[in-house]
Every structure is written in C-alpha cells, then in structure tokens.
Amino acid sequence: MTNLGTRIANDLVTAMKAKDELSLSVLRMLKSSMQLVVAEHSKDYELTEDEILTLVRRLIKQRKEAAEMYLKGKAADRAERELAEARVLEAYLPAQLSLEKIEEIVAETAKAVGATSQKDMGRLMGSVMAKVKGQADGSTVRNAVSSFLSKL
C-alpha cells in the first residue's frame, strides 16, 4: 500500500477510536471509492499515489458542487456539512503553491518553450501543468498563463 493509502487507513482507525463522526464518514467514503477503483482493475491491483490524489480531488470537487447547490436551495446547514467534508479531504492533498510561485514557474516555462503570444497558450499550459501537477488548481494556472501572455 502507498504512503497515502496507509495514512488514510490509519486515520480511519484513529477516527473510529475518537468517535469523530465527520472524519469517519468521509474516510469511509474515500476508502470505499478507492476499493471501487481497485475492483475495476483486479483484486491484486494497488492504487498509486497519483490515483488516490485524483480520487481525493474528484471527491472534493463533488462536495463543493453539492455545497453550491444546497446554498442555491437555501439549505445552508447541508452546504456547511459538504464543505466540512471537503476540508477533511483537503488534508490529503499536497501543499498548494502560492500565486507568486505559479507566476514564477509560468515565466520560467515560457522562456523554456519559447512562448511569445496568446497562440502559445495551449503549449505553455501543458508544460506548466506538468510542473505543478497536484500543487495548483488548473483555473489558477490558466489565469496566470493568460495574464503572462497578455503582457508580452
């Protein structure tokens, strides 16, 4: 089992012992989702760190979207529960890069790939996203790349 998979399993046991209902519920959901992915492959399949992180990101996105829907439906208590679940899941993501660091990476990468105009947006985005994988939100990177290219 990967480091992250082991950490999740250990945190699940800790949440059970502490009777932390929120964490326990979220970690059970995460573990169940992980088991579904394993079942899709084979019983001996082992999830990689990247697959687990992708799954965690997907679950966070689902929680945030549900929270938005609950807020539109005037169910603030349910929205808060969804956001609380997202916060529990966010603990398993790597630290996010600051906007300044993202802009620095964009500038370095633009120089490396020879980006000179908005036409290079796709090529530059692909290179930057590969460098910041899991450490920055795609929309934040897109805004930084677009801003950088518009200044050229």
N, C-alpha and C positions, 0 to 999 in steps of 0.2 A: 504494500500500500504506500502511496506517496506521502510526503510530509503533510501536505494539506489534508489529505484523506484521513490520516492518523489524527491530526489536530481536530478535525470535525468529529470523529468518533469519540475522542477523549472529552471534548466539550459537551457532547451529548450525554455522556455518563455524568459529568460534573453538573449539568443542568438537571438531570434526574435526581441526583443526590440533594441538590439545593432546592428542589421543587420550584424551579424557575419556569413557570408555565409558558411564557412567551418564547424564551430561548429554546425550550424543549420542543415546542410546537414547530418552530422554524427549522430547527436542526433535524427533526424527524422528517419534515417535508423535503429538506435538502438531501438527506440520506436516501429517502425513497426515490427522488429524482435521479440520484446517482445510480441506484440499483436498476432503475428502468433503462438507463443508458447501457449499463453492463449487460442486462438481459437482451438488449437488441443485438449485441455482438456475440458473445458466448459466455458460458459460466466461468471460464478461466480468464476472461478479459479484465485488464486492470486499467482504470482511468488514469490519464496523465494529469499533471498539474494544470496544463492549459485547458483540458476538457472540463475539469472541475471549475476553474475560473470562469470559463464561458458559461457554464451552467449557473453559477452564482450570479453573474451579470444578468443573465436572462431572467432569473427569479427576482432580482432587484427591480429590473425594468417592469416586470409584471406587477409587482407590488406598487410601484409608483403610478403606473397607469390606472390601477384599481383605485388608488387613493384619489386621483383626479376625478374619476367617475363618481366616487362616493361624495366628493365635495360638490360636484355639479348636482348631485341628487340630494343635497343638503343632509348628508349623513356623516357629519364631522367626526363622530366617535369611531365609526368604521374606517374612515380615512386615516385617522390617527393610528389605529391598530395596524393598518397596512404599512404606514411609514415607519412604525416601530419595528415591524418585521424586516423592512428594508435595512434599517440601521443595524440590526443583528447580523444580517448577511454581509453588510459592507465591511464588517470586521475581518472578513476572509479575503478581501481584495488587497493587492499591494498598494503601498502609499501612492497617492496621485501626485503628478508633477505640478509645480506652480506654473502660472501663465507665463511668467518671465522665462522659466526654463524651457517651456514649449516653444516660445518665440526664439530663443537661442538655438534650439535644435532645428527649427524651421530655417533660420538664416544659414546655419552650417550646411544643412542638407541642400538648400537651394544653390549654394555655391558649388557643392559637390556634383549635383546633377545638371548644373548649368541652366537653371530656371531663370527666364528673363521676362516672361509675360503671363497673363492670365491663361494663355493657351497651355502652359505647363502645369496647370493646377492638378490634373489627374496624376501625372508622373510624380510631382512633388508630394502630393497627399499620400500616395502609395509608399514612398520612401520614408516619409515622416512617421506614418502609422506603424510601419515595421519597426522603427526605432523606439517608439513609445508604447508598444503593444501592452495593453493592460494597465498602463500608468496614466492614461489620459483619455478623456471622452472624445469620440470622433467629431462631435459638433464643435468642441473647443478647438481641436486641431484644425478643422476646416476654417473656422473663423480666423485663426492665427495665420494660416497659409494664405487665405484670401486677402487679409489685411497686408501681409508682407508683399504679395504680388502687386497689389494696387499701388504700393509706394514706389515700385520700380519705374 
